Amino acid sequence: HTSDALTSYTYKSPRGTMKVREGTSFTTAQKSSSVLPALPKSSGVDRARLKGYLDDVANAADPFSGATDTYWTGKALGRLAQLVPVADQIGETGTRDKLLGLLKGRLQEWFTAGGASEFSYDKDWKTLTGYPASYGSDTELNDHHFHYSYYVYAAAIVAQYDQAWAADSAWGGMVKTLIKDAANPARGDAAFPFLRGFDVYAGHSWASGHQGFAAGNNQESSSESTNLSAALVLWGSATGNAELRDLGAYLLTTESEAIAQYWFDADEQVFPSGFGHDTAGMVWGSGAAYATWWTANPEEIHGINALPITGGSLHLAGHKAAIRRNLAEMVRENGGPAAEWRDILWEFESLADPAAAKSKWDAGNAGYTPEQGESKAHTYHWINTLDTLGAPDTTITGDIPTSAVFAKGTTRTYAAHNFGASSRTVTFSDGATLTVPARSTATGTGTGGGDPDPDPPTGNVFQLRSGGTLTTATGATAGSDTLASAGGANHDGTPNQPQVYEAKKVNGTLAAGKSTSFRLQVDAGTAVGLGQQARISYDLTGDGTFDRTETYQYFATDPVNGWEAYSEGRGLKSATGTLGNLKNGTVRLEVWSAIGNAPAKLRTGTADSTLTIPFG
């Protein structure tokens, strides 16, 4: 992201291949990441159902779930703050104001010295610490940006509705003091260090205060770091503080790219082949680890870099293929779908594949316990809104930070929140404009230019085309092929009337450490007891003999209308032969019904159904 002159030198590093610039400075230029106070209103959300979920939270005996320390209080504040604009959208002003009252009361309790909970300044260490502290936030200065992100975010939501509360002379001065501790914008401030844990050169924050590990410093929850950045955008916008708004935009945009590359290996250029994973739970100075501090459960390893899901999470949608690989690995490592943090992972998936996420919500929303910082109200609103509007289209940006674009098919929905006291027109990079009334969110629609996914299949990623073709070309019209019924017989492992797709004259070098992956959208409609199966075969030289054949476990579809995602995460059932380099080779995909008494559909002509081969 630099146009500065670079030397011809490169070197291997814990972040992949580094390039060298000679000089005392460098500059980068990126598209600013979008932030919204909440996803906009949509027709996909049932008002009565959402109201019921909101009432469950607002009327709970203890909306803060017993939280006392800085981190868990912050999580509770974030959970309630997410629901304020959602309640406002559907006209539930009583619930909105009740939630605002809860936020104000708990924030003011922490912002007042002398009570059971407070923030205290330490002049020796130049830091503001919340007590009761947690996770070494006092003894080691750990995680201040994580903890305080929730307080600033909650305060920003309050400021959106009560500017007097956010005035410096009221409670805004304390909010700005928290910001100074975690992300001080002033280099010459004697009270707090510049930016605290944010490493401008690395492009992301570090979490451990003492930095005393042999492996260097570390950061686990990159998403809680960007939660602070997004909160700064909202707080600065709500209070008219352009300095803090723009600081938040810089931090969010910069760290979002670091997350994409160093946590999610979005371009598959950073992780060494021996790492064996598509995501990192923790980034260290000396490398990365597929781990968390407290558990080896894959759900938390993958989810900790997504939560909290808010209007500041939209940047993750800039690398949709990485989200798909991430979640496919989670299923493989977990031995099946998520059970604990399923709401976080559904919401994460909806940033790339809203329909797939909604199918999981529809099937599983009755039987799960929300993650501690989430609620069924927010998850329902998030998933159903994106299913209606489409995933975020990060290729298009607005001229204010609090604007975003969503795309479904060729229809784009433009959204923006205007914190100002008068109406304004927001202009988007594709030329679209949107008039937004004062202190309101507005949406409008327009026609886009085909599939908005900024990760279209190229190179070794093939789309399916009706008629039996595998192609790296994009821009086709979405369609479907019919998978014939298994006729009540068991065809597990043996193709029966398969749909066959081929790519011929393929050349490629086998990539070390990589394996076949696929993502096939299938739908059994309302039929019960169906399962679809895939087999991928490689003829390395095009001589008509398949040198390698891989058959995957079948996918049991649900009896609910809507596309579901079948991936290699189901596991390999059998394999014969050995892979090698492709020279004028043939790649074949076969898909059939392994079990069941009814036909099913297989989606074609779209980036929603792809086969990725392990070749460069």
N, C-alpha and C positions, 0 to 999 in steps of 0.2 A: 504493500500500500504506500510505497514511496516513489517519487520521481527523482529523488536525489541520485547523483552519480555513485555507482558502486564499483569497487575494484574487481578484478578477476578472481580474487581469493575466496575460497569457501572452506569450511571445516565442519566436521561432525560434532554435534553437541547433544545434550539430553533433550533438545527440542527439534531434533532432526538436523538437516543441513543448514548451516548459517552462512549468510553472505556478509561481506565486509565492506564497510564504508570508512573512508579515511577523512577525519575531521572531528570537530568538537560538538556537532549537533546533527540531528536528522529530523525530517518531517514526514508525516503520514497524512493521507487524505482518504476518508471513507464516507459512505453514505450513513447519515445519522440513524441510529436505531429508534424505532417507534415506541411510544409509551402512551397508554390510555388509562384513565382512572378505573375503567371497567370495559369489558366488551360491550358494544352497543346493543340497543334493543333490537330484537328480531321476532319474526312470526313463528319461529321454531320453539319458543318458550311458552308453555301453558301457564297463564297467570295464576290460576287457582292452585296448581301443583307447586309452583314456585313459592307462593304465599305460605303454603303449608310447611315447606322446608324452612322458610325464613322464620316462621313462628316457633319452630322447634328450637332454633338458636336463640332468638330474642327472649323467649319465655323460659329458658332453661333455669333451673334452680341456681346454678353457678355458671354463668357464661364464660368464666375464665378457667374453669376446670381445675380449680385448686392451685393454679400457678402462683408461685411466690418469687422465684428468682428472675434475673434479667432475661435469660433466654426464653424460658417457657411463658413468662408474662408477655414477652414480645410476640411469640407465636400466637398467643391468644388474641392480642391486639390486632395482629395481621388478619386473623380469621374473621374477626368482627368487622374490621375496616373494609374488607373485600365486599361485604354485603350491603354497605351503606348505599353506593350508587345503584346497586341491583334493586334494592327496595324502592329507591326513588324512581327508577325506570317504570315500574308497574303501578306507580301512584300510591304505594304503601308508605305515606309520609309519617304515619305514627310509628311504624316499625323503624323507618329510617332515623327518626329523631330519638327513639329509644336506644338504638345502637350508637348514635352519636353521643348520647348521654353516658353510656357505659364507657366509651373511649375517653371522653373528657375526664370522667371521674378517675379512671385508673391512671391516665397520663398525669393528671394534676397531683395525684397521690405520690407518684414517683418524682415529679418535678419539684416537690416541696421538701425542704430539708427538715429532718428531725423525726420522721415517722418510722414505721416498720420497714419501709422501702424508700430508698432515696439514691441520688447520685452525689458522689463526693469527689472533690478535686484534690489531687495529690501534686503539690508543687515540685517535689523532687523528681518525680517521674513524668511530670507534665501530662497528666492524664485524668480523665473523668471516669470514675468507676461506679457502676451500679451495685447496690447492696440490697438484698442478698445477691451475691455474685454466683457465677456458675462456670464450670469448664475452664477454670484457670483465668477467668477474665480479670480477677483481682491480683492473684499471686504471680501470674506470668504475663499479664496483659494480652491474653489470647482473645481472638474473636470479637473485638469491639465492633468491627464493621458488620459482622453477622447480627449480633444482638441489637445494636442500635438501629439497624435498617428497619426493623419492625416498628420502632417508636416513631421514626421520622415518617415512615409510610402512613401510619395511623394518623399522625399529626397533619400530614398533607391532606388526607381525606377530610378531617375535621375542618381544615382551613378552606377547603372547597365550598363548604356550607356555612362557615362562621368565620369571616375574616377578622372580626374583632377579637376572637379568641386567639388568633394567630399573630396579633400585633406584638411587636417587641416588648412593649410595656405590659402585656398580659403574659401569655405563655410562649410566644414565639421566640423570645430571647433565650429560653431554656432549650428549645428545639435547635436553635442555631449553635448553642454551646455543644450539644451532642454531635452536631455535624462537624464542628471544629475538631472535636476529639477524633472522630473516625475518618474524616476526609477534609482536613483544613485546607481551604484554597489559598491561604496567605503564606508566602514563603518567609516573611519576616516576623511572624507572630511569636512572641516570647512565651506564650502560654501553652501552645500546642505545636507539634511538628507538622511540617508540610505533608499533607495527604496520608499521614500515619502509615498504614500497611500497603498502600498502592505502589507498585513498582512500575514506574513509567517505562523503563527499558524493557522489562519482561512483558508489560502490557496487561498485567493482572495483579491482584492483591495476594499478600501472604497472610496467614492466619495466626501463626505461633509468635507470641511476643518475645520469647527469649531467644529464638533462632539458634538454639544450642545443639541441634541434632547433627550427627555426622553426615547425614544426607542433605543438610542445609535446612531451609525453611520449607513450609508446606502449605497447601490450601486444599481442603476437602470440598466444601460446599461452595463452589463457584457461583451458584445461583443465588445464594444468600448474600454474596458480595454484590452481584448486580441488582439485588433487591434494594440495596442502599442507593445505588446509582439511579435507578428508576424513581425511588422516593425523592431524591434531590430534584429530578426533573419536575415531579408533581408539586413538591413544596415550593420550589422557585417559581413555577408557573402560577400557583395559587396565591402567592404572596407578592408577586411582582418583582422578585429578586432574580434578575437576569444572570447574575454571576453564578449563583447556585444552580439555576436551571441549566446553564451551559456547562458547568462543571459536571453535572450529572450526565448530560448528553455525551461529553467526552469520555467519561469513565465507562459508561455503558457501552458505547460504540467500540471503544478500544478493547475492553475486556471480553465483549461478545466474540470478537475474532480470536482472542487467545483461548477462550473456551472451546470454540469450534475446532481449533487445531490441536491444542495441547490436552484437552480432556476427551474430545470426541473424534479426533483424527479425521476431520471432515473431508479433506482432500487425499487421505490415505498416503501422506508423504512424511509424517512425523514419527509414528510408532515404528520401532524396529520389528522386523519379521518375527523375531523370537519372543516378542511380548505376548502374542497369542490372544489378544483381546481387541475389541473394537471401541472400547471406552476405558477411561481411567476414573477410578473413584477419587483418587488423590494425586495431585501433582506435587512433586518434590523438587528441590533445587537440582538434585542429581538424576531425576528421571520421573517416573510415575508408578503408581501401584493400582492394581485392581482390588481395592480394599476400602474399608472405612475404619474409623477409630474404634467403633463399638461392635461391629458385626461383620461376618463374611457373607451374610444373606445377599444374593444378587439383587433382590428388589431394592434394598437400601443403597447398594453400590451404584445402581443406575438412577434411583430416584433422588438421591441426595444432591445431584447436580441439576435437578429440575425444580425442586420446591424452593420457595412457595410459587405456585402458579398464579400470576397476576397479569395485569395489563402491561407490566414490564417484562414479561416473558416472551413477547412476540418475536424478539430477535432470534430465538432458537429456530424459528421457521425458515430462516435463511439457508439452512442446510438440511433439507428434508430427507435426502438419502442417508445422511448420518443418523437421523432419528430412527429411520427404519432399521438400519444395521444395529444400532444401539439396542432397540427393543427386541429384535430377533435374537441377539446374543443373550439378553436377559432371560428370555424364554428357554433358550438352550441351557444356560447355566443353572436356571431355577428348576429345570425338569418339568416345566409347564407354565401356564399363565400366572400372573401375580396373584397373591392371596392377601398380603398385608397392606401394601401401599398401592393397591390397584387404582384408587382414584387419581393419585398423582401421575401414575404411568398412563392412564387413560387420557388425562388432560394433555400430557406430553405428546402422546400419539396424535391427538387431534390437531396439533400444529402442523403435522404432515399429512395425515389421513383422517379427516373428521368422520367420514362414514364408518370406517373401521372402529374408531373409538366409540362412536354412538352405538354400534351393534354390541359392543362389550358392556356399555352402560345399560342398555336395554335389557341385556341378559342377566346382569349381575348387581343392579343397584339395590335390590331388595335385601341382599344378604351380606353387606359388608359394613365395617366400622370405619368412618373417615379417619384419615391421617390427622394427627393432633392439630395441625395448622390449617386443616381443610374442613369443609362442611358439605353436606349433600346439596344445600341450596346453591353454593358457588359452583360445585362440580356439575350439577344439572344445567345451570345457566351457561356455563362455559362450553360444555360439550354440545349442547343443542344449538347454541348460537353459532358455533363454528360449522356445525353440520348444515345449517341454513345458509350462512354467508360464504362458506368456504374457508380454506386455510389462509393465513396471512400471506400476502404477496409482497415480499421484502424488496423486490426489484423496483417498486414504485414508492416514492417518499413524498411527504408533504412539506410545506415551507414553515411549519411549526413542529416542535418535538412531539406534541400531543396529537398526532394524526397517524393514521394507519390505513392500509388497503387490504381487502380480503377478496379472494377470487374463487369462483365456482364455475367450472367450464370456461366460457368466454365472458362471463358477467363479473365485473368488479364492483365491490361495494367500498365506497370511500367513507371514512369516518374521521371525525376530529372533535376534540373538546376545546372550547374557547373559554379560558378563564377570565377574559377581559370583561370590562363593564359595558362594552358596546359590540354590536354585531361586526363580524369580519369575514372576509372571503379567504379561504385556504386554497392555495394553488398546488397541484401535485405535479410530479416530474413528467408525467405523460400528457400534461396539458389540461387535465380535468380540474374543475374548480368546484368548491363547495361553500355555500354561505352558512355560517354557523352563528346562531343568536348568542347574545351575551350569556356567559356562565351556563353554557349548555353543551350537550353532545348532539351532533347532527350526522346523518348519513345520506348518501346519494349513490346511485348506481350508474354504471357506464359499461361500454363494451370493450373488453380486452382483446389481446392478440393471441388467442389460443391458450394452450396449457400454461398457467402461470408458475408452475413448479420451477424454481431456479436451479434444480438439479436434474435436468432432463437426461434420459439415457444417452450416453455417448461411449465410444470406445468398446469396452467389454460388457456393456449393459444393453440387453436386447429387449425390445417390446414385441408383443404378440400381435399378429395381424390375422384377421379372419381370412381363410384361404390357405393357411398353413405356413406363413412366413415368420421368421425371426428377423428383426431389423433394428439397427441403431438409429434409424430415422425417427424424427418426432413430428408432432403436429397433425396426426391423423384424427379422425372422428372416432370417439369411443363407441364400441359395439360389444357384441358378445357372441360366443359360440355355445352350442348345446352339447353337454356331456350326456351321452345316452345312459339310460337306466341300467343298473347292474342286474336287473331282472330277478332280484331276490337271491342271486347266487353270490358267493364270496370270491371276488377277483383281487384280493389283497396280494399285491406283488406281481400280478400277471395282467398286462394290458388287455382290456376288453373294449372294442370299438373306440379306441382312443382318438382324441383330437391331437394331430401331429403338426409340429411347427419346426422348420429347419432354417438354418443359415449355412450357406455353402461358400467354398473358397475363402475360408477364414484363416488368417495368419496370426500367430501370437506366441509369445514366450511365456512359459509357465511361471507364475509368480510364486516365489517361495513363501510358505506360511499361509497361503490363501486357499480357499476351497469354494466350491460351487455354492451359490446362494440364489434364491428366487423369492418372489413375492407375487402370488397369484390371487386375484380377487375372484371368489366363487360365491354362489348363492343357490341354496336349495329351495328358496321360497318358503312355503309353509310345510314342506314334506318332512316327515320324521325319519330318522335312522339312516341318513345318507352320509357317505364318505367319499371324498375325491382323493386321487393319488397321482403322483408325478414321477416320471423317470427321465433322467437326462443322460444322453449318450454322446460320446466323442469319437469321431473317426478322424484320427490325427493327420492322415495323409490324403483323405478323400478317395481312398481306393475301394470304398464300399464295405469295409470291415470296421466295426466299432471296437476300438481298443479299450475303451473305458465306459462302463455303464453304472449309473448310480440310481437306485430306487429308494424313494423316501416313504416314511410312514404316512398312511393316509390321514386326511383331515376330516374330522367329523363335524359337519355343518349343523347349525342350529335351525329349528323350524320357524324362523322369523325372517320376513322379507328384508333384504338388504345385503350388500356385499360384505363378505368376511375375508380376512387376509390369511392365506395358507402360505407358510414359508418353510424353509429348510430347518427352521427351529423345531419342527415336529420330530426331527431325527432321521438318521440314515437307516433304512431297513436292511439294505444289502448293497454290495458293490463288487464289481468284477473288473479285472484289468488294471492298468496303470496309466496315469496321465503323463504326457510329455508335451513338447512344443507342437503347435499346430502349423502345418504347412499345406495350404490349399485344403484345409480340413472341413469337416461337416460337424455342426452342432445340432442335436435333435432334442426337442422337448416333447414328451408324450403325457397327456393328462386324460384320465378316465375315471369312471365311477367304480370304486372298489366294492362298495356295498350299497344296498338300498333298492327300493322298488319304484323310483321315480327319477326323471332326468334332473340335471342341475345346469347352471349357467357358468361360463368362464368369461371373464371380462377381457376384451381385446382393444387394441387401438389407443392405449393410454399408458402413461407412466405408472398407473396403479397396478399393472401386471407386467412384471419384468423377470428376466433371467440374467444373472450376472455370472460370467465365467471367470475362473481364476487365471486370466492371462493378461499380459500387457500388450 
